[in-house]
Amino acid sequence: MISSDFAKIYYQLHPRFEENLSHQSVRILQYIQFATNPTIKQIAEAFRLSHNTTSEHVKKLEGLGYIE
């Protein structure tokens, strides 16, 4: 069970997006932030996703202007 103190802190630190981003998209953003020029293949391998699924997430994030 998560303590109520942690839940309050987590809620304040959790990014808020106007768009409805999936958990996976947020994780991909975090990965991109800390990786050096990651490729679709590297992202897919890191999250055990197919190349096509990863590509769709990345296209959505590009379309929203979160990544280039």
Secondary structure, 3 states (H helix, E strand, C coil): CCCHHHHHHHHHHCCCCCCCCCHHHHHHHHHHHHCCCCCHHHHHHHHCCCHHHHHHHHHHHHHCCCCC
